Amino acid sequence: MSRNVAVITGVGGTGQAIARRIGPGTHLLLADFNEEALDAVAKQLHDEGYEATSLVVDVSTHESVTALAERAASLGEVRSVVHTAGLSPVQAPVPAILEVDLLGVALVLEEFGKVVAPGGAGVVIASMAAHHHPPIPGPDALQLATTPADELMSLPILAPGNFAGANYAYGFAKQANLLRVQAASTIRGARVNAISPGVIATPMGQAELNGPHAAVMKAMTDASNAGRVGTPAEIAAATEYLLNPAAGFISGTDLLVDGGVLAAIRTGRLG
């Protein structure tokens, strides 16, 4: 009997939590650029009883993402695709953020749109930074949503001189992710949604909490309803819901999972 396949790009804290949440009864295909980390996570999951295959992938390279989609289709029926791979502003300069966080999402949505099973579902892990970023103008937003991935980085709006720094590029890329999700939401009868996490207790999140904007990050969490950082398990729970048939009427949208940070900003509780 062919197993349902669940693909997860990125094996950091969030990717691992999602794998454990949705992994039972499925064939997990794990992808990451870091081969050492990927092998370690795949072995750990295998030792815990999960069926897991791993593949080293650079999500910013079309050929690499195509190989991942083809590998997934060879394993069984691709029912779930979760894209967590990304770089934060403290990890990379502007060009790398645009290539991984923006182009990478476009490539994954494009290639898995060819192999995902009808009725399947996908989730892109974006960021609450998408909601803080100034709205992208309509004509540019349409281009970012619909331009073929191979032509995306040639758009005038993505010229390097348009980005003041890594934080600006990150927010822009994450907002563009939401646009790509909307455009991909009707492919092959599969549903696609995004999740915009707030500050999450992963290595990436901790790097941001210890980075140059640490005071701002702490102020945001302190002012929020939750009053704390989030956990990878909470993002995994939200992901499981959006992948589940119970969410069958939800497609092309974004779920903000930030503990109430954005609400605090928009209602003046955070100056």
Backbone as numpy.savetxt, mean C-alpha at the origin, in Angstrom:
# Nx Ny Nz CAx CAy CAz Cx Cy Cz
-6.81 -29.96 -5.67 -7.66 -28.76 -5.67 -6.78 -27.52 -5.67
-7.09 -26.58 -6.53 -6.32 -25.35 -6.61 -6.63 -24.45 -5.42
-5.58 -23.98 -4.77 -5.76 -23.08 -3.62 -5.97 -21.66 -4.10
-6.70 -20.89 -3.31 -6.77 -19.46 -3.56 -5.42 -18.85 -3.21
-5.00 -17.90 -4.02 -3.70 -17.26 -3.84 -3.91 -15.85 -3.31
-3.13 -15.50 -2.29 -3.11 -14.14 -1.75 -1.71 -13.59 -1.91
-1.59 -12.48 -2.60 -0.29 -11.86 -2.87 -0.09 -10.68 -1.94
1.08 -10.61 -1.31 1.40 -9.50 -0.43 2.76 -8.95 -0.83
2.79 -7.70 -1.25 4.07 -7.06 -1.55 4.51 -6.27 -0.33
5.75 -6.50 0.08 6.29 -5.84 1.27 6.12 -6.72 2.49
7.22 -7.13 3.13 7.14 -8.03 4.28 7.60 -7.34 5.56
7.36 -6.02 5.64 7.60 -5.31 6.89 6.54 -5.67 7.90
6.44 -4.87 8.96 5.50 -5.19 10.03 4.07 -5.32 9.58
3.63 -4.40 8.73 2.25 -4.45 8.24 2.02 -5.65 7.33
2.95 -5.89 6.42 2.81 -7.03 5.51 2.75 -8.35 6.26
3.57 -8.49 7.29 3.56 -9.72 8.07 2.24 -9.90 8.81
1.74 -8.83 9.40 0.47 -8.91 10.13 -0.67 -9.30 9.20
-0.66 -8.74 8.00 -1.71 -9.06 7.03 -1.58 -10.51 6.59
-0.36 -10.97 6.37 -0.14 -12.36 5.96 -0.73 -13.33 6.99
-0.50 -13.05 8.26 -1.02 -13.93 9.30 -2.54 -13.85 9.39
-3.08 -12.69 9.11 -4.53 -12.50 9.23 -5.29 -13.19 8.10
-4.77 -13.10 6.87 -5.51 -13.65 5.73 -4.92 -14.95 5.23
-3.83 -15.41 5.83 -3.09 -16.55 5.29 -3.71 -17.92 5.46
-4.41 -18.21 6.57 -4.94 -19.56 6.74 -5.83 -19.99 5.57
-5.54 -21.17 5.03 -6.34 -21.70 3.94 -6.02 -21.13 2.58
-5.00 -20.28 2.48 -4.61 -19.72 1.19 -3.15 -20.03 0.92
-2.77 -19.84 -0.33 -1.35 -19.92 -0.70 -0.83 -18.49 -0.74
0.01 -18.15 0.22 0.58 -16.81 0.29 1.75 -16.68 -0.68
1.73 -15.65 -1.49 2.89 -15.30 -2.31 3.41 -13.98 -1.78
4.60 -14.03 -1.19 5.21 -12.86 -0.56 6.27 -12.27 -1.47
6.28 -10.95 -1.58 7.26 -10.29 -2.45 7.90 -9.13 -1.71
9.20 -8.97 -1.90 9.93 -7.87 -1.29 11.24 -7.68 -2.05
11.78 -6.46 -1.94 13.06 -6.16 -2.58 14.23 -6.72 -1.77
14.05 -6.84 -0.46 15.09 -7.30 0.45 15.03 -8.82 0.57
15.93 -9.50 -0.13 15.88 -10.96 -0.18 16.08 -11.60 1.19
16.98 -11.04 1.98 17.26 -11.62 3.29 16.02 -11.54 4.19
15.40 -10.38 4.22 14.20 -10.22 5.04 13.06 -11.09 4.51
12.94 -11.16 3.20 11.88 -11.96 2.58 12.02 -13.43 2.94
13.23 -13.96 2.83 13.45 -15.37 3.15 13.16 -15.66 4.61
13.55 -14.74 5.48 13.34 -14.94 6.91 11.85 -14.97 7.25
11.09 -14.06 6.67 9.65 -14.00 6.94 8.95 -15.22 6.35
9.31 -15.60 5.13 8.70 -16.77 4.50 8.97 -18.03 5.32
10.18 -18.18 5.83 10.51 -19.34 6.65 9.72 -19.33 7.95
9.63 -18.18 8.59 8.89 -18.09 9.84 7.42 -18.45 9.64
6.81 -17.92 8.59 5.41 -18.24 8.31 5.23 -19.71 7.99
6.17 -20.27 7.23 6.11 -21.70 6.92 6.19 -22.53 8.18
7.08 -22.13 9.09 7.24 -22.85 10.36 5.99 -22.75 11.22
5.20 -21.69 11.02 3.96 -21.50 11.77 2.78 -22.22 11.13
3.02 -22.87 9.99 1.96 -23.65 9.37 1.33 -23.04 8.15
1.81 -21.87 7.73 1.26 -21.23 6.54 1.92 -21.80 5.28
1.15 -21.80 4.19 1.70 -22.16 2.89 2.18 -20.88 2.22
3.50 -20.73 2.11 4.06 -19.46 1.64 5.15 -19.68 0.61
5.06 -18.92 -0.46 6.08 -18.86 -1.50 6.61 -17.44 -1.53
7.89 -17.28 -1.82 8.47 -15.93 -1.85 9.12 -15.66 -3.20
9.16 -14.37 -3.54 9.78 -13.94 -4.78 10.36 -12.55 -4.59
11.64 -12.40 -4.92 12.28 -11.09 -4.82 11.74 -10.21 -5.95
11.23 -9.03 -5.59 10.58 -8.16 -6.57 10.96 -6.71 -6.31
11.23 -6.00 -7.39 11.39 -4.54 -7.34 10.13 -3.95 -7.94
9.26 -3.38 -7.09 7.96 -2.94 -7.57 8.05 -1.74 -8.51
9.21 -1.10 -8.58 9.36 0.04 -9.48 9.82 -0.38 -10.88
9.97 -1.69 -11.11 10.41 -2.21 -12.40 9.31 -3.05 -13.03
8.89 -2.69 -14.22 7.76 -3.35 -14.86 7.99 -4.85 -15.01
9.18 -5.23 -15.48 9.46 -6.64 -15.71 9.36 -7.45 -14.42
9.79 -6.86 -13.32 9.76 -7.56 -12.04 8.32 -7.75 -11.56
7.49 -6.73 -11.71 6.09 -6.84 -11.30 5.33 -7.81 -12.20
5.65 -7.80 -13.50 5.03 -8.76 -14.42 5.35 -10.18 -14.01
6.61 -10.42 -13.64 7.02 -11.76 -13.20 6.27 -12.17 -11.95
6.02 -11.23 -11.05 5.27 -11.54 -9.84 3.83 -11.93 -10.18
3.19 -11.17 -11.05 1.81 -11.48 -11.44 1.72 -12.84 -12.12
2.69 -13.14 -12.97 2.69 -14.43 -13.66 2.91 -15.57 -12.69
3.79 -15.35 -11.72 4.04 -16.37 -10.71 2.77 -16.62 -9.88
2.09 -15.54 -9.52 0.86 -15.68 -8.75 -0.17 -16.49 -9.51
-0.36 -16.20 -10.79 -1.35 -16.90 -11.60 -1.00 -18.38 -11.75
0.29 -18.69 -11.71 0.71 -20.09 -11.86 0.43 -20.92 -10.62
0.20 -20.27 -9.48 -0.01 -20.97 -8.22 -1.46 -21.33 -7.96
-2.36 -20.64 -8.64 -3.77 -20.89 -8.41 -4.61 -19.69 -8.78
-5.78 -19.57 -8.18 -6.68 -18.46 -8.48 -6.33 -17.27 -7.60
-5.94 -16.16 -8.22 -5.52 -14.98 -7.47 -6.75 -14.26 -6.95
-7.03 -14.44 -5.66 -8.24 -13.87 -5.07 -7.97 -12.59 -4.29
-6.75 -12.43 -3.77 -6.43 -11.27 -2.94 -5.06 -10.73 -3.31
-4.97 -9.42 -3.43 -3.69 -8.75 -3.68 -3.59 -7.58 -2.71
-2.53 -7.56 -1.91 -2.33 -6.49 -0.94 -0.96 -5.88 -1.17
-0.95 -4.60 -1.45 0.30 -3.90 -1.76 0.68 -3.04 -0.56
1.73 -3.47 0.16 2.22 -2.69 1.30 3.59 -2.08 1.06
4.27 -2.49 0.00 5.64 -2.04 -0.25 5.70 -0.52 -0.43
6.67 0.10 0.19 6.80 1.55 0.06 7.98 2.08 0.83
8.31 3.33 0.57 9.39 4.03 1.25 8.83 5.26 1.94
9.36 5.58 3.11 8.92 6.77 3.84 9.90 7.92 3.61
9.52 9.14 3.96 10.41 10.29 3.74 11.75 10.20 4.44
11.84 9.48 5.56 13.14 9.37 6.24 14.00 8.28 5.63
13.44 7.51 4.73 14.17 6.39 4.15 14.77 6.68 2.79
14.24 7.65 2.07 14.63 7.79 0.67 14.45 9.21 0.18
15.18 9.59 -0.88 15.00 10.90 -1.50 13.80 10.91 -2.44
13.50 12.08 -2.98 12.32 12.27 -3.82 12.24 11.27 -4.98
13.28 11.09 -5.81 13.12 10.18 -6.96 12.74 8.76 -6.56
13.35 8.25 -5.49 13.05 6.88 -5.06 11.62 6.78 -4.54
11.16 7.80 -3.81 9.79 7.78 -3.31 8.80 7.76 -4.46
9.04 8.56 -5.48 8.12 8.58 -6.62 8.14 7.26 -7.37
9.30 6.66 -7.52 9.40 5.41 -8.27 8.76 4.24 -7.52
8.98 4.17 -6.21 8.46 3.04 -5.44 7.01 3.28 -5.01
6.74 4.45 -4.41 5.42 4.70 -3.82 4.36 5.07 -4.85
4.76 5.66 -5.96 3.79 6.08 -6.98 3.79 5.11 -8.16
4.92 4.98 -8.82 5.00 4.08 -9.97 4.76 2.64 -9.55
5.30 2.25 -8.40 5.14 0.87 -7.95 3.69 0.47 -7.80
2.88 1.35 -7.25 1.45 1.06 -7.10 0.79 0.94 -8.46
1.13 1.85 -9.37 0.55 1.80 -10.71 0.88 0.49 -11.42
2.12 0.04 -11.29 2.53 -1.21 -11.94 1.81 -2.42 -11.34
1.70 -2.45 -10.03 1.04 -3.59 -9.38 -0.44 -3.64 -9.77
-1.11 -2.50 -9.75 -2.52 -2.48 -10.13 -2.69 -2.87 -11.61
-1.81 -2.40 -12.45 -1.91 -2.68 -13.88 -1.69 -4.17 -14.17
-0.62 -4.73 -13.62 -0.29 -6.12 -13.94 -1.24 -7.11 -13.27
-1.64 -6.84 -12.03 -2.57 -7.76 -11.38 -3.99 -7.59 -11.89
-4.26 -6.47 -12.53 -5.54 -6.32 -13.22 -5.71 -7.33 -14.34
-4.60 -7.91 -14.80 -4.64 -8.90 -15.88 -4.86 -10.32 -15.37
-4.57 -10.56 -14.09 -4.60 -11.95 -13.61 -5.53 -12.17 -12.42
-6.00 -11.10 -11.77 -6.86 -11.30 -10.60 -8.16 -11.98 -11.02
-8.63 -12.86 -10.15 -9.86 -13.59 -10.46 -11.07 -12.67 -10.40
-12.02 -12.83 -11.30 -13.27 -12.07 -11.18 -13.87 -12.29 -9.79
-14.26 -11.22 -9.16 -14.76 -11.32 -7.79 -13.68 -11.24 -6.75
-12.43 -11.16 -7.18 -11.33 -11.00 -6.24 -11.29 -9.58 -5.70
-10.27 -9.31 -4.88 -10.18 -7.99 -4.26 -8.73 -7.62 -4.01
-8.48 -6.32 -4.04 -7.14 -5.81 -3.76 -7.20 -4.66 -2.78
-6.11 -4.48 -2.05 -5.98 -3.36 -1.13 -4.59 -2.76 -1.30
-4.56 -1.45 -1.45 -3.30 -0.70 -1.50 -3.14 0.04 -0.17
-2.03 -0.17 0.50 -1.75 0.55 1.73 -1.16 1.90 1.36
-1.93 2.96 1.56 -1.48 4.32 1.24 -0.99 4.97 2.53
-1.52 6.13 2.89 -1.09 6.82 4.11 -2.02 7.99 4.39
-2.14 8.35 5.67 -2.92 9.54 6.00 -2.28 10.79 5.40
-1.00 10.68 4.99 -0.33 11.80 4.33 -1.06 12.22 3.06
-1.76 11.28 2.43 -2.54 11.61 1.23 -3.60 12.64 1.54
-4.13 12.62 2.75 -5.21 13.53 3.14 -4.69 14.88 3.62
-3.42 14.94 3.99 -2.81 16.21 4.38 -2.29 16.99 3.18
-2.02 16.29 2.10 -1.42 16.92 0.91 -2.45 17.80 0.21
-2.03 18.95 -0.33 -2.97 19.79 -1.10 -3.59 18.99 -2.24
-4.87 19.18 -2.52 -5.52 18.43 -3.60 -4.81 18.63 -4.94
-4.63 17.54 -5.65 -4.01 17.60 -6.97 -5.04 18.14 -7.95
-4.70 19.16 -8.77 -5.67 19.74 -9.70 -6.30 18.70 -10.62
-7.55 18.94 -11.01 -8.32 17.98 -11.78 -7.65 17.39 -13.00
-7.13 18.20 -13.93 -6.50 17.62 -15.12 -5.30 16.75 -14.77
-4.48 17.19 -13.82 -3.33 16.39 -13.39 -3.80 15.12 -12.69
-4.84 15.22 -11.90 -5.37 14.06 -11.19 -5.85 13.00 -12.17
-6.52 13.42 -13.23 -7.00 12.46 -14.23 -5.83 11.76 -14.91
-4.79 12.51 -15.23 -3.62 11.90 -15.85 -2.95 10.91 -14.91
-2.81 11.28 -13.65 -2.19 10.38 -12.68 -3.02 9.11 -12.49
-4.32 9.23 -12.63 -5.21 8.08 -12.44 -5.19 7.13 -13.61
-5.03 7.64 -14.83 -5.31 6.83 -16.01 -4.13 6.62 -16.96
-3.05 7.35 -16.81 -1.92 7.19 -17.72 -1.30 5.80 -17.55
-1.03 5.10 -18.66 -0.37 3.79 -18.53 0.90 3.89 -17.70
1.18 2.87 -16.92 2.28 2.92 -15.97 3.61 3.24 -16.64
3.86 2.69 -17.82 5.14 2.93 -18.50 5.32 4.39 -18.92
4.23 5.15 -18.99 4.31 6.56 -19.40 4.17 7.51 -18.21
3.91 6.96 -17.05 3.53 7.76 -15.89 4.62 8.74 -15.48
5.86 8.28 -15.42 6.93 9.12 -14.90 7.33 10.23 -15.87
6.78 10.21 -17.08 7.05 11.26 -18.05 6.05 12.42 -17.97
5.05 12.31 -17.10 4.07 13.39 -16.96 4.76 14.66 -16.45
4.41 15.81 -16.99 5.03 17.07 -16.54 4.92 17.30 -15.04
3.81 16.88 -14.43 3.63 17.13 -13.00 4.63 16.34 -12.16
5.25 15.32 -12.74 6.22 14.51 -12.00 7.66 14.94 -12.25
7.86 16.08 -12.88 9.21 16.61 -13.07 9.85 16.84 -11.70
11.11 16.46 -11.52 11.77 16.57 -10.21 11.68 17.95 -9.58
11.70 18.99 -10.39 11.67 20.34 -9.84 10.36 20.72 -9.19
9.34 19.89 -9.34 8.03 20.20 -8.76 7.90 19.79 -7.29
8.95 19.16 -6.75 8.84 18.59 -5.41 9.84 19.25 -4.46
9.27 19.86 -3.41 10.10 20.62 -2.48 10.94 19.73 -1.58
10.56 18.50 -1.39 11.29 17.60 -0.52 10.60 16.26 -0.41
11.19 15.36 0.37 10.68 14.00 0.47 9.29 13.94 1.08
9.00 14.79 2.07 7.68 14.76 2.69 6.60 15.16 1.70
6.88 16.18 0.90 5.93 16.62 -0.12 5.72 15.52 -1.15
6.82 14.89 -1.60 6.71 13.83 -2.59 5.93 12.64 -2.05
6.11 12.34 -0.78 5.42 11.21 -0.16 3.91 11.45 -0.13
3.50 12.63 0.35 2.07 12.94 0.38 1.46 12.95 -1.01
2.19 13.49 -1.97 1.72 13.52 -3.35 1.54 12.11 -3.88
2.55 11.26 -3.66 2.50 9.88 -4.16 1.32 9.13 -3.55
1.09 9.31 -2.27 0.00 8.60 -1.62 -1.37 9.10 -2.10
-1.48 10.39 -2.38 -2.73 10.89 -2.95 -2.93 10.33 -4.36
-1.84 10.22 -5.10 -1.92 9.61 -6.44 -2.34 8.15 -6.35
-1.92 7.46 -5.29 -2.34 6.07 -5.10 -3.86 5.96 -5.03
-4.48 6.89 -4.33 -5.94 6.85 -4.19 -6.61 7.05 -5.55
-6.00 7.87 -6.39 -6.54 8.09 -7.73 -6.40 6.82 -8.58
-5.24 6.14 -8.47 -5.04 4.91 -9.24 -6.02 3.82 -8.78
-6.29 3.77 -7.49 -7.24 2.79 -6.96 -8.63 3.03 -7.54
-9.03 4.28 -7.60 -10.34 4.58 -8.18 -10.41 4.12 -9.64
-9.35 4.39 -10.39 -9.34 4.03 -11.81 -9.33 2.52 -12.02
-8.76 1.78 -11.06 -8.63 0.33 -11.21 -9.80 -0.44 -10.63
-10.78 0.27 -10.10 -11.80 -0.39 -9.27 -12.83 -1.20 -10.03
-12.79 -1.21 -11.35 -13.76 -1.99 -12.12 -13.10 -3.06 -12.99
-11.80 -3.28 -12.81 -11.07 -4.20 -13.68 -11.47 -5.65 -13.39
-11.90 -6.38 -14.40 -12.19 -7.82 -14.32 -13.22 -8.15 -13.24
-14.03 -7.20 -12.84 -15.02 -7.48 -11.82 -14.46 -7.63 -10.43
-13.19 -7.26 -10.26 -12.57 -7.32 -8.94 -12.71 -5.96 -8.26
-12.71 -5.97 -6.94 -12.79 -4.72 -6.18 -11.39 -4.29 -5.76
-11.14 -2.99 -5.75 -9.87 -2.44 -5.27 -10.16 -1.26 -4.36
-9.53 -1.26 -3.20 -9.66 -0.16 -2.26 -8.29 0.19 -1.68
-8.25 1.29 -0.97 -7.03 1.71 -0.29 -7.29 1.83 1.20
-6.22 1.72 1.97 -6.25 2.02 3.39 -5.19 3.07 3.65
-5.56 4.12 4.37 -4.61 5.18 4.72 -4.31 5.11 6.21
-3.24 4.41 6.59 -2.91 4.31 8.01 -2.35 5.63 8.55
-2.54 5.82 9.84 -1.86 6.90 10.54 -0.49 6.43 10.97
-0.04 6.87 12.13 1.26 6.46 12.65 1.12 5.06 13.23
1.84 4.10 12.64 1.73 2.70 13.02 3.07 2.22 13.59
3.00 1.38 14.59 4.20 0.89 15.28 4.89 -0.20 14.47
5.44 0.20 13.35 6.29 -0.65 12.52 7.68 -0.03 12.50
8.69 -0.73 12.00 10.02 -0.10 11.88 9.97 1.20 11.08
9.16 1.24 10.02 9.04 2.47 9.24 8.40 3.58 10.08
7.35 3.23 10.82 6.69 4.21 11.66 7.60 4.72 12.77
8.36 3.81 13.36 9.28 4.22 14.42 10.37 5.13 13.88
10.81 4.88 12.64 11.81 5.76 12.02 11.27 7.17 11.87
9.98 7.28 11.50 9.37 8.59 11.39 9.23 9.25 12.76
8.88 8.45 13.78 8.71 8.99 15.13 10.04 9.46 15.71
11.14 8.91 15.22 12.46 9.31 15.68 13.15 10.26 14.71
12.45 10.66 13.66 13.04 11.50 12.64 12.90 12.98 12.92
13.17 13.81 11.90 13.14 15.26 12.09 11.77 15.83 12.42
10.71 15.08 12.13 9.36 15.57 12.42 8.74 14.84 13.61
9.58 14.35 14.51 9.12 13.58 15.66 8.13 14.35 16.52
8.41 15.64 16.75 7.53 16.43 17.63 6.14 16.58 17.02
6.08 16.76 15.70 4.78 16.88 15.01 4.02 15.56 15.09
4.72 14.46 14.88 4.09 13.15 14.92 3.51 12.87 16.31
4.28 13.21 17.34 3.80 12.99 18.71 2.58 13.87 19.01
2.63 15.11 18.55 1.49 16.01 18.78 0.23 15.48 18.11
0.37 14.92 16.92 -0.78 14.38 16.21 -1.40 13.21 16.97
-0.55 12.28 17.43 -1.10 11.13 18.14 -1.70 11.55 19.49
-1.06 12.49 20.15 -1.59 12.95 21.45 -2.96 13.61 21.30
-3.17 14.32 20.18 -4.43 15.04 19.97 -5.54 14.15 19.42
-5.20 12.96 19.00 -6.18 12.09 18.35 -7.11 11.44 19.37
-8.19 10.86 18.87 -9.12 10.13 19.72 -8.44 8.96 20.40
-7.62 8.23 19.66 -6.95 7.05 20.22 -5.87 7.44 21.22
-5.18 8.55 20.98 -4.13 8.99 21.87 -2.90 8.10 21.88
-2.72 7.37 20.81 -1.59 6.43 20.72 -1.29 6.13 19.27
-0.19 5.43 19.04 0.09 4.95 17.69 -0.73 3.69 17.44
-0.92 3.36 16.18 -1.65 2.16 15.82 -0.74 0.94 15.75
-1.35 -0.21 15.61 -0.59 -1.45 15.51 -0.78 -2.08 14.13
0.20 -2.86 13.67 0.03 -3.56 12.40 -1.21 -4.46 12.40
-1.55 -5.02 13.56 -2.72 -5.90 13.63 -4.00 -5.16 13.29
-4.07 -3.87 13.64 -5.27 -3.09 13.34 -5.39 -2.82 11.84
-4.27 -2.61 11.18 -4.29 -2.44 9.72 -4.64 -3.77 9.06
-4.15 -4.86 9.62 -4.47 -6.18 9.07 -5.96 -6.48 9.19
-6.57 -6.09 10.31 -8.00 -6.32 10.49 -8.82 -5.54 9.46
-8.43 -4.29 9.22 -9.12 -3.48 8.22 -8.94 -4.06 6.81
-7.74 -4.57 6.55 -7.47 -5.18 5.25 -8.32 -6.42 5.05
-8.39 -7.26 6.08 -9.20 -8.48 5.97 -10.66 -8.14 5.64
-11.17 -7.11 6.28 -12.55 -6.71 6.02 -12.75 -6.30 4.56
-11.86 -5.47 4.04 -12.02 -4.98 2.67 -11.84 -6.10 1.64
-11.09 -7.13 1.98 -10.91 -8.26 1.07 -12.09 -9.23 1.12
-12.85 -9.17 2.20 -13.91 -10.13 2.46 -15.16 -9.84 1.61
-15.89 -10.87 1.20 -17.15 -10.63 0.47 -18.14 -9.76 1.23
-18.01 -9.69 2.56 -18.89 -8.82 3.33 -18.74 -7.36 2.93
-17.60 -7.02 2.33 -17.35 -5.66 1.84 -17.62 -5.56 0.34
-18.48 -6.43 -0.16 -18.70 -6.52 -1.60 -19.27 -5.28 -2.27
-19.79 -4.34 -1.50 -20.35 -3.11 -2.06 -19.38 -1.94 -1.89
-18.15 -2.24 -1.52 -17.14 -1.21 -1.30 -16.04 -1.37 -2.35
-15.87 -0.37 -3.20 -14.83 -0.43 -4.22 -14.44 0.97 -4.65
-13.15 1.16 -4.88 -12.66 2.44 -5.37 -12.62 3.52 -4.31
-12.54 3.13 -3.06 -12.54 4.12 -1.99 -11.34 3.93 -1.08
-11.23 4.82 -0.08 -10.11 4.79 0.85 -10.65 4.75 2.27
-10.08 3.87 3.09 -10.44 3.76 4.50 -9.33 4.39 5.33
-9.65 5.48 6.00 -8.68 6.18 6.85 -8.63 5.48 8.21
-7.46 4.96 8.56 -7.28 4.25 9.83 -6.15 4.95 10.58
-6.48 6.08 11.18 -5.45 6.94 11.77 -5.68 7.27 13.23
-6.63 6.59 13.87 -6.90 6.86 15.27 -7.58 8.18 15.54
-7.99 8.87 14.48 -8.66 10.16 14.64 -7.75 11.36 14.48
-6.55 11.16 13.93 -5.61 12.27 13.74 -6.17 13.32 12.80
-6.68 12.88 11.64 -7.19 13.85 10.67 -8.37 14.62 11.24
-9.21 13.94 12.01 -10.34 14.62 12.64 -9.86 15.70 13.60
-8.78 15.41 14.33 -8.23 16.39 15.27 -7.68 17.60 14.54
-7.06 17.37 13.40 -6.50 18.48 12.62 -7.62 19.34 12.05
-8.63 18.69 11.48 -9.68 19.44 10.77 -10.67 20.14 11.70
-10.69 19.74 12.96 -11.61 20.38 13.89 -10.88 21.27 14.91
-9.59 21.52 14.64 -8.86 22.50 15.44 -8.29 22.00 16.75
-8.40 20.70 17.03 -7.83 20.20 18.28 -6.30 20.12 18.19
-5.78 20.16 16.98 -4.34 20.18 16.78 -4.00 21.44 16.02
-3.28 22.35 16.66 -2.98 23.63 16.02 -1.88 23.54 15.01
